[in-house]
Amino acid sequence: MVMQLDEANVRAALGWESLIAAVKAALAEFSRGRVLQPVRNMLTIEEGQRYLGIMPAVSDRVMGLKLVSFYPRNAGSEIPTHMAMILLFEPETGEPLAVMDGRLITEMRTAAVSAAATERLSSPDSRVLALLGSGVQAKAHIEALAHVRKFDDVRVWSRTPEHAKRFADEFSAVAMDAESAVRGADVVVTATSALEPILKGAWLKSGAHVNAVGAPRPTWRELDDEVMANVLVVDSREAVLKESGDVILSKAPIYAEIGEIFAGLRPAPVSQTTVFKSVGLAVEDLAAAHLVYGNCRNLPRSDERSVHTD
């Protein structure tokens, strides 16, 4: 029977600790060449406004597909800019196992990957966090990063000051301008819909670590060339060279995939200033979906009433 899981089921079944471990293992397998996964096929419905992404992947443990809609034009409305559905199959037999809402999975796995990268690339003594952006991903990152580093100074910037103030009040952060937020920060997260760079390399302290998760199109940028001149780590070489304007337009050399560092194939350059550019991979979504499916399948009988099967 095919399990049908809505966002409430996903939220109840997915925790940060297990998710961070799962995406770390999945990315190590990806960089070892043990995952069959093409680069995301992104259909442009309306340039700058409406996109549909198709993301399949197969490994020894999991097989499936994510369909994700990316609608920047929804920004500022009650409808999310990213929405998704994930289909999960049994890789040995091809049997369909589950269909689940993928919006929250997309949100959480992105931040979980950043957390795993931060654990390996940032200084263990990191105490100051700067968030450029105050939306869904900023919220997910502040939650995920708390599982790998203990920040006692959290700063936030947004192009809409009221949003930054609201975020600061909710998460005990301090709202300030972008440069002030970044200067002296140990870890910086850029999670915006920027088309032009909003982070300047001149602001970064030596040894800082940057997680860049926004600007998901080949002509969009969050980071200037000076930021990109630091040690660059990516989730997928092939994917960033097709999808990331920060990488494509700066022509920055790629030091490693983060999965190579997780797998022990490349050393982690902890003492250097590092940039982790993430565009998001299907293998991350399926690792999260596999966790959700396993946890929901093992629900006590009294909790199964909200999980539908066909």
MARRO-333022 format. One line per 3 residues: number of its first residue (from 0); for each residue x, y, z of C-alpha. Coordinates in nm, 3 decimals. Layout:
NUM) X Y Z  ...
This chain:
0) 0.000 0.000 0.000  0.121 0.349 -0.084  0.152 0.576 0.219
3) 0.028 0.934 0.177  0.188 1.187 0.409  0.096 1.553 0.446
6) 0.314 1.827 0.594  0.191 1.761 0.946  0.304 1.398 0.917
9) 0.642 1.510 0.785  0.689 1.763 1.065  0.609 1.501 1.330
12) 0.848 1.246 1.177  1.154 1.459 1.097  1.407 1.571 1.358
15) 1.724 1.775 1.312  1.979 1.536 1.458  1.878 1.238 1.247
18) 1.829 1.455 0.938  2.177 1.611 0.963  2.329 1.264 0.992
21) 2.121 1.133 0.700  2.212 1.410 0.454  2.578 1.384 0.555
24) 2.578 1.011 0.472  2.384 1.068 0.148  2.626 1.334 0.025
27) 2.925 1.113 0.105  2.768 0.839 -0.107  2.695 1.090 -0.384
30) 3.056 1.206 -0.398  3.179 0.846 -0.395  2.986 0.796 -0.718
33) 2.733 0.558 -0.565  2.422 0.761 -0.651  2.257 0.778 -0.992
36) 2.132 1.135 -1.020  2.109 1.372 -1.316  2.129 1.747 -1.263
39) 1.787 1.891 -1.187  1.579 1.966 -1.496  1.436 2.312 -1.436
42) 1.152 2.414 -1.665  1.115 2.789 -1.705  0.746 2.872 -1.726
45) 0.795 3.247 -1.684  1.147 3.388 -1.644  1.206 3.523 -1.295
48) 0.855 3.426 -1.183  0.758 3.058 -1.232  0.969 2.741 -1.254
51) 0.913 2.365 -1.220  1.202 2.141 -1.115  1.224 1.763 -1.177
54) 1.468 1.581 -0.947  1.510 1.198 -0.960  1.776 0.992 -0.780
57) 1.857 0.626 -0.712  2.095 0.469 -0.461  2.125 0.128 -0.299
60) 1.892 0.238 -0.019  1.644 0.475 -0.178  1.481 0.561 -0.510
63) 1.245 0.842 -0.590  1.161 1.174 -0.744  1.091 1.526 -0.624
66) 0.877 1.770 -0.820  0.934 2.122 -0.693  0.768 2.446 -0.797
69) 0.972 2.763 -0.750  0.752 3.072 -0.778  0.942 3.389 -0.679
72) 0.629 3.585 -0.761  0.464 3.437 -0.450  0.706 3.630 -0.225
75) 0.518 3.845 0.023  0.198 3.643 -0.008  0.063 3.360 0.204
78) 0.167 3.107 -0.064  0.526 2.976 -0.027  0.778 3.042 -0.304
81) 0.883 2.674 -0.290  0.636 2.383 -0.288  0.704 2.019 -0.365
84) 0.589 1.658 -0.371  0.815 1.357 -0.324  0.754 1.006 -0.457
87) 0.941 0.724 -0.282  1.000 0.376 -0.430  1.159 0.050 -0.314
90) 1.485 0.035 -0.516  1.505 -0.347 -0.532  1.154 -0.416 -0.658
93) 1.042 -0.078 -0.794  0.732 -0.081 -0.574  0.591 0.264 -0.486
96) 0.611 0.320 -0.111  0.495 0.672 -0.036  0.393 1.010 -0.170
99) 0.456 1.299 0.064  0.448 1.675 0.082  0.797 1.808 0.009
102) 0.779 2.174 0.112  0.899 2.119 0.467  1.149 1.855 0.355
105) 1.301 2.107 0.112  1.318 2.367 0.389  1.473 2.136 0.647
108) 1.716 1.941 0.431  1.866 2.265 0.296  1.942 2.386 0.648
111) 2.054 2.039 0.759  2.313 2.027 0.478  2.439 2.371 0.581
114) 2.465 2.251 0.941  2.663 1.944 0.838  2.896 2.163 0.630
117) 2.931 2.415 0.913  3.030 2.138 1.154  3.320 2.041 0.926
120) 3.425 2.378 0.780  3.379 2.636 1.057  3.592 2.688 1.365
123) 3.472 2.483 1.663  3.491 2.808 1.861  3.240 2.988 1.637
126) 3.011 3.205 1.849  2.881 3.480 1.617  2.620 3.403 1.349
129) 2.508 3.648 1.078  2.195 3.580 0.875  2.139 3.775 0.554
132) 1.771 3.711 0.493  1.487 3.670 0.741  1.252 3.426 0.569
135) 1.186 3.053 0.581  1.546 2.949 0.524  1.683 3.190 0.783
138) 1.449 3.037 1.041  1.542 2.682 0.942  1.913 2.764 0.954
141) 1.905 2.916 1.300  1.737 2.596 1.425  1.965 2.354 1.238
144) 2.293 2.534 1.311  2.217 2.530 1.684  2.275 2.153 1.670
147) 2.638 2.192 1.560  2.755 2.525 1.707  2.660 2.729 2.015
150) 2.606 3.088 1.906  2.577 3.357 2.171  2.551 3.646 1.924
153) 2.299 3.618 1.638  2.260 3.904 1.391  2.006 3.939 1.110
156) 1.963 4.165 0.809  1.678 4.188 0.561  1.604 4.423 0.275
159) 1.275 4.480 0.459  1.374 4.618 0.803  1.037 4.526 0.959
162) 1.097 4.160 0.866  1.442 4.166 1.026  1.298 4.322 1.342
165) 1.023 4.061 1.362  1.278 3.781 1.311  1.509 3.930 1.573
168) 1.228 3.948 1.829  1.132 3.584 1.765  1.484 3.438 1.779
171) 1.663 3.664 2.029  1.876 3.812 1.752  1.980 4.169 1.675
174) 1.865 4.337 1.354  2.125 4.554 1.181  2.261 4.653 0.841
177) 2.432 4.384 0.634  2.789 4.504 0.678  2.757 4.540 1.054
180) 2.598 4.196 1.077  2.879 4.028 0.883  3.185 4.204 1.028
183) 3.330 3.984 1.300  3.086 3.698 1.234  3.225 3.344 1.250
186) 2.946 3.192 1.038  2.743 3.374 0.774  2.427 3.247 0.602
189) 2.297 3.406 0.283  1.937 3.299 0.221  1.785 3.561 -0.007
192) 1.619 3.602 -0.344  1.891 3.848 -0.449  1.976 3.895 -0.816
195) 2.294 4.094 -0.736  2.551 4.033 -0.458  2.442 4.127 -0.108
198) 2.755 3.990 0.068  3.095 4.153 0.012  3.419 3.969 0.075
201) 3.571 4.280 0.232  3.333 4.233 0.527  3.440 3.877 0.611
204) 3.682 3.806 0.894  3.970 3.571 0.821  3.863 3.213 0.891
207) 3.490 3.282 0.862  3.258 3.028 0.705  2.976 3.118 0.461
210) 2.672 2.904 0.378  2.515 3.037 0.056  2.175 2.884 -0.026
213) 1.996 3.156 -0.223  2.031 3.286 -0.582  1.934 2.949 -0.739
216) 1.958 3.057 -1.103  2.262 3.079 -1.336  2.238 3.458 -1.368
219) 2.154 3.540 -1.004  2.409 3.616 -0.733  2.433 3.667 -0.357
222) 2.815 3.675 -0.325  3.064 3.912 -0.486  3.386 3.797 -0.652
225) 3.591 3.867 -0.340  3.375 3.626 -0.139  3.408 3.366 -0.413
228) 3.790 3.399 -0.411  3.796 3.207 -0.081  3.803 2.827 -0.051
231) 3.491 2.710 -0.235  3.310 2.389 -0.141  2.989 2.286 -0.320
234) 2.726 2.016 -0.295  2.771 1.908 -0.659  3.031 2.030 -0.910
237) 2.807 1.942 -1.203  2.501 2.111 -1.054  2.663 2.441 -0.949
240) 2.827 2.481 -1.289  2.481 2.465 -1.443  2.268 2.640 -1.181
243) 2.470 2.878 -0.959  2.534 3.229 -1.085  2.777 3.282 -0.795
246) 3.000 3.002 -0.928  2.941 3.046 -1.302  2.989 3.424 -1.319
249) 3.282 3.444 -1.076  3.462 3.150 -1.243  3.579 3.052 -0.896
252) 3.774 2.725 -0.868  3.601 2.451 -0.671  3.811 2.299 -0.393
255) 3.581 2.004 -0.320  3.230 1.870 -0.295  3.117 1.861 0.066
258) 3.051 1.488 0.022  3.421 1.437 -0.057  3.504 1.594 0.279
261) 3.241 1.385 0.457  3.379 1.071 0.289  3.738 1.155 0.385
264) 3.845 1.199 0.023  3.952 1.563 0.078  4.067 1.733 0.401
267) 3.848 2.002 0.556  4.018 2.345 0.526  3.902 2.458 0.870
270) 4.165 2.728 0.928  4.080 2.908 0.603  3.789 3.131 0.501
273) 3.540 2.896 0.339  3.230 2.926 0.123  2.980 2.642 0.093
276) 2.756 2.694 -0.210  2.448 2.472 -0.201  2.196 2.441 -0.484
279) 2.012 2.139 -0.340  2.021 1.778 -0.458  1.757 1.510 -0.500
282) 1.962 1.267 -0.293  1.919 1.502 0.005  1.541 1.510 -0.041
285) 1.521 1.133 -0.068  1.737 1.082 0.240  1.490 1.300 0.431
288) 1.189 1.127 0.275  1.332 0.788 0.368  1.357 0.900 0.730
291) 0.998 1.026 0.725  0.869 0.705 0.569  1.053 0.486 0.819
294) 0.931 0.684 1.118  0.569 0.700 0.996  0.566 0.329 0.914
297) 0.660 0.259 1.275  0.396 0.488 1.426  0.192 0.341 1.713
300) -0.153 0.236 1.603  -0.316 0.532 1.784  -0.117 0.779 1.567
303) -0.194 0.621 1.231  -0.530 0.788 1.182  -0.373 1.087 1.000
306) -0.159 0.873 0.770  -0.349 0.759 0.463  -0.281 0.444 0.257
309) -0.420 0.328 -0.073
